[in-house]
Amino acid sequence: MRRLRRPMSIKSNLLLFFFVFFCIPFLAFCLVWYAKSAETIEESGIYYNEQLIGRANAQLDDYFAAIKADTMAIPGHPLVQEFIKLDPANAYDMYRLKARLSNELVPNLRNDMYAFSIVSAKGAYFGDFLTHPWASGPYDMPLLDESFRILGITEKDGVAVLTVYRKIVDNVTYEPAGAVVMGLSLQPMMKIADIKPYGKTGTIAITDEDGQILYHTDRGKWGTFLPADWTSEMSGDGGRLVRDGPEGRKMMVYQSSKLTRFRVLSEMSMHELLGGLPRLQLQTLLVGALILVLAFLVFYRMFREVKKLLVENHTARMREKELELKHREALLSAQQSRINPHFLYNALEIINSYAVLARVKPISRMTVHLSNLFRYSVSNPSQVVTLREELDHIWSYIRIQEQRFEELKFEVDVDESMLDGVYLFRLTVQPLVENAFRHAYEKHGLTPGKILISGVAEESLFSLYVRDEGRGMAPELADKYNEAFETVTEGKMLRPGFSPFRAIGLWNVHTRLRLAFGAPYGIKIASSGERGTVFQMKLPYLKGVVNDVQSADCG
């Protein structure tokens, strides 16, 4: 249970997101697309066949309606009425009547009439005998209830003809008295049914109500019967059937005619109907799988980048906490070290007292400056102070240096009104002044001469300049320093021990200002050459500064 309750990792969540919102929807889309496209194609094929057989059915109805109309007058013809009333035993009158029928009635029949016969209820027979399912001979023809009926295909001299039945009613008694049986040529019906079915293997068939095939695209099936299970499922005016066979899955669409009782059927192969849709589906799935693989690779690469960023963020946070711990340790050590300086302060005070009693003013002044310098130096280096406090400290430092170098000239040219309005950290200016002593003069064997500190109040910052008249650095080295001051990011500055050059003092001053106050604050080498070097220190004004520095202690 604990494992189930454990929160999922980021990797597991991202993978779950990929499968839920990419893979599953894509597969569902493919399945729905295939089902809908197959359904659309199937419905289109069915609609085409329904229109096809509907048109054929209508033409057959028109054709047989014309036959019905053309043969309507035959049962009431005077010669036909005389024939059904005549006794077959009266041979002479029967012979004479048949001759008249042959000469007067038969020539006026339809052109497509292949055979014609009349059967009376009394047993008389005239014309060409037609075989049909109900009769074994001309005297075995039953009288049907319908006045007009299509009996089906029968044989006449080895030729298949369409047998049509017409009931004869006695015009005196109005009782059924005989029948007219006609054999019509199949050519008109074949022309109507000779329509192009759907697909190469599609077929068109016409059957009667008993399922006997009157016409089929395959001539060998004429006169045969549909399977019994097919016929049993056909009902109503139309419908469709789907069957599996040796040649594959097939669909049959059918329509029935109320006039002829024929069924027109169109059979089509589902394989031909769908065509290359299964192959297209497979290709779509393959392409989709390839897209998913590529998407997964891109997604996995993004995941690695996100993971890398998370690791870097975690590392940065750990480093920040480590720096915070080190800062606290440094503050603790600084506070602990404040216990020891009291002994030194007391010792300096005793030396100053003896110097005053001995009236040795240089020693007294040296002791006072050294005490002030030491007291300022051991204070919290992260404390924000005014420019006035920092320059007072520099004066103490210079007074001590004047005891060593008699030719030293130190000047400060800063507007008095700006001394309390500009803020910086403790011991920020001193490294630049020390740099002038060490690198501008002593490194080149020169006696320290003039050092000038000046200030210029600009709109967004205060520029403090530290100028010497010693020897400067090479131009390419100055450019290297300035490039580092401008381009190194705050992230790199936070790395422990990072410094782009050997001048660690200069870099520490720039880093402290930039990390605390942001860009564009920091230092810059304004100029450097044979006549000396000028350092520019960009400092913030009082407004909005103290609140941005967590370690500020201006009280």
GIDATA-V17816 format. One record per backbone hydrogen bond with DSSP energy under -1.0 kcal/mol. CO is the residue of the C=O (numbers start at 1). NH is the residue of the N-H. If there is no record, write none. Layout:
# GIDATA-V17816
co = [CO:CO]
nh = [NH:NH]
This chain:
# GIDATA-V17816
co = [1:2:9:10:11:12:13:14:15:16:17:18:18:19:22:23:24:25:26:27:28:29:30:31:32:33:34:35:36:37:38:39:40:41:42:43:44:45:46:47:48:49:50:51:52:53:54:55:56:57:58:59:60:61:62:63:64:65:66:67:74:77:78:79:80:82:87:89:90:91:92:93:94:95:96:97:98:99:100:101:101:105:106:110:112:115:116:117:118:119:120:124:126:137:147:149:152:154:156:159:161:162:163:163:164:165:166:168:168:170:175:177:178:179:180:181:182:183:183:184:186:187:188:189:190:193:203:204:205:206:206:207:208:211:212:213:215:218:219:221:224:227:228:237:239:241:243:245:248:249:250:251:252:253:254:255:257:262:263:264:265:266:267:268:269:270:271:274:276:277:278:279:280:281:282:283:284:285:286:287:288:289:290:291:292:293:294:295:296:297:298:299:300:301:302:303:304:305:306:307:308:309:310:311:312:313:314:315:316:317:318:319:320:321:322:323:324:325:326:327:328:329:330:331:332:333:336:337:340:341:342:343:344:345:346:347:348:349:350:351:352:353:354:355:360:361:362:363:364:365:366:367:368:369:370:371:372:373:374:380:383:385:386:387:388:389:390:391:392:393:394:395:396:397:398:401:401:405:409:411:413:415:419:421:422:424:429:430:431:432:433:434:435:437:438:440:441:442:449:451:452:453:454:456:461:462:463:464:465:466:467:474:475:476:477:478:479:480:481:482:483:484:489:490:492:495:502:503:504:505:506:507:508:509:510:511:512:513:514:518:522:524:524:527:529:529:532:533:534:534:535:536:537:538:539:540:542:545:546:549]
nh = [5:6:13:14:15:16:17:18:19:20:21:22:23:24:26:27:28:29:30:31:32:33:34:35:36:37:38:39:40:41:42:43:44:45:46:47:48:49:50:51:52:53:54:55:56:57:58:59:60:61:62:63:64:65:66:67:68:69:70:71:77:81:82:83:84:86:90:91:94:95:96:97:98:99:100:101:102:103:104:105:106:108:109:113:185:183:128:181:126:179:123:120:118:140:167:165:163:161:159:156:154:184:151:152:182:149:180:177:178:174:170:121:168:119:166:117:164:114:115:162:190:191:192:193:194:195:267:217:265:214:215:263:211:226:208:223:206:221:222:224:213:231:232:256:254:252:250:248:245:270:243:268:241:266:239:264:261:257:207:255:205:253:203:251:273:274:275:277:280:281:282:283:284:285:286:287:288:289:290:291:292:293:294:295:296:297:298:299:300:301:302:303:304:305:306:307:308:309:310:311:312:313:314:315:316:317:318:319:320:321:322:323:324:325:326:327:328:329:330:331:332:333:334:335:336:337:339:341:343:345:346:347:348:349:350:351:352:353:354:355:356:357:358:360:364:365:366:367:368:369:370:371:372:373:374:375:376:377:378:383:426:424:390:391:392:393:394:395:396:397:398:399:400:401:402:404:405:408:451:453:455:418:388:542:387:385:433:434:435:436:437:438:439:442:443:471:446:445:409:411:467:413:465:463:458:539:456:537:454:535:452:478:479:480:481:482:483:484:485:486:487:488:493:494:495:498:504:507:508:509:510:511:512:513:514:515:516:517:518:521:538:526:536:534:472:532:529:468:526:527:466:524:464:522:462:423:545:548:549:552]
